[in-house]
Amino acid sequence: MKKIKVSFKGGQSYQLAACLDVPDDQQPKAYALFAHCFTCTKNLKAIHNIDEALAEEHIAVLRFDFTGLGESEGDFEETNFSTNIADLQAAAQFLEREYGPARILIGHSMGGAAVLQAASRIIEAKAVVTIAAPSDPEHIERFFMSKQEEIERSGEAEFNIGGTSFRISKQFLDDLESNNMKSFIKNLNKPLLIFHSPVDDVVAIDNASRIFAAARHPKSFISLDDADHLLMKEKDSRYVGKLIAAWSGRYL
């Protein structure tokens, strides 16, 4: 797999850092777009493994850092779920303009919720994949309940997530509450593949059940057995990549 460093303007006009992972012969048969998990970055090892497995099947993948995260410009405190969706749209436009249309949309955790909502706006996409995704973005509000009062009083509060400090504002939580995921899932009108582990202790597998129930056919569910939420084991992430390639071939 070859890595091509690129950048583009996101939904808020900040420059977003990205990487296009392509097959060794640089002759992909299709392009995919990957949305990472909440407060993660494009450099998560699991994403690299998934992309590598896809590249072996001649599917190139664009992964990028959302505004205010990783190597991208912007202030995380000023972002929310809606700005993530805008970044996804901007990424899809960049990919189509410079290389080819995003035929597969892949989202991990909160990124999965984002691709479910962005899919209807990315017309060129032929298939959607979620990995350990919440059925509603409001799911992550529970992580901030300990400082709910401070957020209401001061308009923001600081949290430590994975060893990194982030400021979460009231507008971030208000934006989560304003999104109705069920209607977006119901009207997806694209083939959907759902991955989830029954032992995921971050986003419970009940979320996968709700997504599956809300979606129309064609839809598929694959259990990730004993995998953790971030797919830290290489065998788990490569397994996901191989299955995405096999499943999506029917729709490309």
C-alpha positions as CSV (number, residue, x, y, z in Angstrom):
1,M,0.0,0.0,0.0
2,K,1.2,3.5,-0.9
3,K,0.3,6.6,1.1
4,I,-0.2,9.9,-0.5
5,K,-0.4,12.9,1.9
6,V,-3.0,15.5,0.8
7,S,-5.1,18.3,2.3
8,F,-8.3,20.1,1.5
9,K,-10.6,22.8,2.9
10,G,-13.2,21.4,5.3
11,G,-16.8,22.5,5.9
12,Q,-15.6,25.5,8.0
13,S,-12.9,26.4,5.4
14,Y,-10.0,25.2,7.6
15,Q,-7.3,23.1,6.0
16,L,-7.8,19.5,6.8
17,A,-4.9,17.0,6.8
18,A,-5.6,13.7,4.9
19,C,-3.9,10.6,3.5
20,L,-5.0,8.7,0.5
21,D,-4.0,5.0,0.8
22,V,-3.8,3.4,-2.6
23,P,-2.8,-0.1,-4.0
24,D,0.9,-0.6,-4.8
25,D,0.2,-0.3,-8.5
26,Q,-1.8,2.9,-7.9
27,Q,-4.6,1.6,-10.0
28,P,-7.7,1.4,-7.7
29,K,-10.9,0.0,-9.0
30,A,-12.9,2.2,-6.5
31,Y,-12.4,4.9,-3.8
32,A,-13.7,4.8,-0.2
33,L,-13.9,7.6,2.4
34,F,-13.2,6.9,6.1
35,A,-14.6,8.8,9.0
36,H,-12.7,8.2,12.3
37,C,-14.1,7.9,15.8
38,F,-14.8,10.7,18.3
39,T,-11.6,12.6,19.2
40,C,-9.5,10.0,17.3
41,T,-7.4,10.8,14.3
42,K,-6.8,9.4,10.8
43,N,-3.6,7.7,12.2
44,L,-5.4,5.2,14.4
45,K,-3.7,1.8,13.8
46,A,-7.0,0.1,13.1
47,I,-7.8,2.5,10.3
48,H,-4.3,1.8,8.7
49,N,-5.0,-2.0,8.9
50,I,-8.5,-1.7,7.4
51,D,-7.1,0.5,4.6
52,E,-4.2,-1.9,3.9
53,A,-6.7,-4.8,3.6
54,L,-8.8,-2.7,1.2
55,A,-5.8,-1.6,-0.8
56,E,-4.9,-5.3,-1.3
57,E,-8.3,-5.6,-3.0
58,H,-7.6,-2.5,-5.1
59,I,-9.8,-0.1,-3.2
60,A,-8.2,3.2,-2.3
61,V,-9.2,5.0,0.9
62,L,-9.1,8.7,1.9
63,R,-8.8,9.1,5.6
64,F,-8.6,12.6,7.2
65,D,-8.6,14.5,10.5
66,F,-11.8,16.3,11.3
67,T,-11.5,20.0,12.1
68,G,-9.6,20.7,15.3
69,L,-8.2,17.2,15.5
70,G,-4.9,15.6,14.6
71,E,-3.0,17.6,12.0
72,S,-6.0,19.6,10.8
73,E,-6.5,23.3,11.4
74,G,-9.3,24.7,13.5
75,D,-10.5,24.6,17.1
76,F,-12.2,21.4,18.3
77,E,-14.2,23.5,20.8
78,E,-16.0,25.2,17.9
79,T,-16.9,21.9,16.2
80,N,-19.9,19.6,16.6
81,F,-21.7,16.7,14.9
82,S,-23.0,18.9,12.1
83,T,-19.5,20.3,11.3
84,N,-18.2,16.8,11.1
85,I,-20.9,16.0,8.5
86,A,-19.8,19.2,6.6
87,D,-16.2,18.0,6.7
88,L,-17.3,14.6,5.3
89,Q,-19.1,16.3,2.4
90,A,-16.0,18.4,1.7
91,A,-13.8,15.3,1.8
92,A,-16.1,13.6,-0.7
93,Q,-16.0,16.6,-3.0
94,F,-12.2,16.8,-2.8
95,L,-11.9,13.1,-3.5
96,E,-14.2,13.2,-6.6
97,R,-12.5,16.3,-7.9
98,E,-8.9,15.1,-7.6
99,Y,-9.1,11.3,-7.9
100,G,-12.6,9.7,-8.2
101,P,-16.0,9.6,-6.5
102,A,-16.3,8.1,-3.0
103,R,-18.2,4.8,-3.8
104,I,-17.9,3.5,-0.2
105,L,-18.5,5.5,3.0
106,I,-16.9,3.9,6.1
107,G,-17.4,5.3,9.6
108,H,-16.0,4.1,12.9
109,S,-17.9,4.8,16.2
110,M,-19.1,8.4,16.0
111,G,-17.8,8.5,12.5
112,G,-20.3,5.8,11.7
113,A,-23.1,8.0,12.9
114,A,-21.7,10.8,10.7
115,V,-21.6,8.7,7.5
116,L,-25.2,7.5,8.1
117,Q,-26.3,11.1,8.1
118,A,-23.9,12.3,5.3
119,A,-24.7,9.4,3.0
120,S,-27.8,11.0,1.5
121,R,-25.8,14.1,0.6
122,I,-23.0,12.2,-1.1
123,I,-24.9,11.0,-4.1
124,E,-22.0,9.1,-5.7
125,A,-21.7,6.7,-2.7
126,K,-23.0,3.2,-3.5
127,A,-22.5,1.6,-0.1
128,V,-22.2,2.5,3.5
129,V,-20.3,0.7,6.3
130,T,-20.5,1.4,10.1
131,I,-18.1,0.0,12.7
132,A,-19.1,0.1,16.4
133,A,-21.4,3.0,15.6
134,P,-24.0,4.6,18.0
135,S,-27.5,4.6,16.7
136,D,-27.8,8.2,17.8
137,P,-25.1,10.8,18.3
138,E,-26.7,11.7,21.6
139,H,-25.1,8.4,22.9
140,I,-21.9,10.2,23.7
141,E,-23.6,12.7,26.0
142,R,-23.4,10.2,28.8
143,F,-19.6,10.7,28.8
144,F,-20.2,14.4,29.8
145,M,-22.9,13.9,32.4
146,S,-20.5,14.4,35.3
147,K,-19.9,18.0,34.2
148,Q,-23.4,18.8,32.8
149,E,-24.0,21.4,35.4
150,E,-20.7,23.2,34.7
151,I,-21.5,23.2,31.0
152,E,-24.9,24.6,31.6
153,R,-23.5,27.3,33.9
154,S,-20.3,28.2,32.1
155,G,-21.1,27.2,28.5
156,E,-18.2,24.7,28.4
157,A,-16.1,22.2,30.4
158,E,-12.8,20.4,30.0
159,F,-12.6,16.6,29.7
160,N,-9.7,14.2,29.4
161,I,-10.2,11.6,26.7
162,G,-7.5,9.1,26.0
163,G,-4.9,11.2,27.8
164,T,-5.8,14.4,25.8
165,S,-7.7,17.3,27.1
166,F,-10.7,18.6,25.1
167,R,-13.1,21.5,25.8
168,I,-16.8,20.5,25.2
169,S,-19.2,23.4,24.8
170,K,-22.9,23.7,25.3
171,Q,-23.4,24.2,21.5
172,F,-21.8,20.8,21.0
173,L,-24.3,19.1,23.2
174,D,-27.2,21.1,21.8
175,D,-26.2,20.1,18.3
176,L,-26.2,16.4,19.3
177,E,-29.8,16.7,20.6
178,S,-31.0,18.3,17.4
179,N,-30.2,15.3,15.2
180,N,-32.8,12.7,14.4
181,M,-30.7,9.7,13.2
182,K,-33.7,7.3,12.8
183,S,-35.1,9.2,9.8
184,F,-31.7,9.4,8.1
185,I,-31.2,5.6,8.6
186,K,-34.7,4.8,7.3
187,N,-34.2,6.9,4.2
188,L,-30.6,5.9,3.6
189,N,-31.5,4.2,0.3
190,K,-28.0,2.6,0.0
191,P,-26.8,-0.9,0.9
192,L,-25.6,-0.9,4.6
193,L,-23.1,-3.1,6.3
194,I,-23.0,-3.0,10.1
195,F,-20.0,-4.3,12.2
196,H,-20.3,-4.5,16.0
197,S,-18.8,-6.5,18.8
198,P,-21.1,-8.0,21.4
199,V,-18.6,-7.2,24.1
200,D,-18.1,-3.5,23.1
201,D,-18.1,-1.6,26.4
202,V,-18.0,1.8,24.8
203,V,-21.0,1.6,22.4
204,A,-23.2,-1.3,23.4
205,I,-24.3,-3.8,20.7
206,D,-27.9,-2.7,21.2
207,N,-27.0,0.3,19.0
208,A,-26.3,-2.0,16.1
209,S,-29.7,-3.6,16.6
210,R,-31.4,-0.3,16.5
211,I,-29.5,0.8,13.3
212,F,-30.4,-2.6,11.7
213,A,-34.0,-2.3,12.6
214,A,-34.3,1.2,11.3
215,A,-32.6,0.6,8.0
216,R,-34.3,-0.8,4.9
217,H,-32.8,-3.7,2.8
218,P,-30.2,-4.4,1.5
219,K,-28.6,-4.5,4.9
220,S,-26.2,-6.8,6.6
221,F,-24.8,-7.3,10.1
222,I,-21.5,-9.0,11.1
223,S,-20.6,-9.7,14.7
224,L,-17.0,-8.9,15.6
225,D,-17.0,-11.6,18.3
226,D,-14.5,-10.6,21.0
227,A,-13.2,-7.4,19.4
228,D,-12.8,-4.2,21.5
229,H,-14.3,-0.9,20.5
230,L,-11.1,0.5,18.8
231,L,-10.2,-2.8,17.1
232,M,-6.8,-2.8,18.7
233,K,-6.0,-6.3,17.6
234,E,-4.7,-6.4,14.1
235,K,-6.6,-9.5,13.2
236,D,-9.9,-7.8,14.0
237,S,-9.2,-4.7,11.9
238,R,-7.8,-6.6,8.9
239,Y,-10.8,-8.9,9.1
240,V,-13.1,-5.9,8.8
241,G,-11.2,-4.6,5.8
242,K,-11.3,-7.9,4.0
243,L,-15.1,-8.2,4.5
244,I,-15.8,-4.7,3.4
245,A,-14.0,-5.4,0.2
246,A,-15.9,-8.7,-0.4
247,W,-19.3,-7.2,0.5
248,S,-19.0,-4.0,-1.4
249,G,-18.0,-5.8,-4.6
250,R,-21.6,-6.5,-5.2
251,Y,-22.5,-2.8,-5.4
252,L,-19.5,-1.2,-7.1
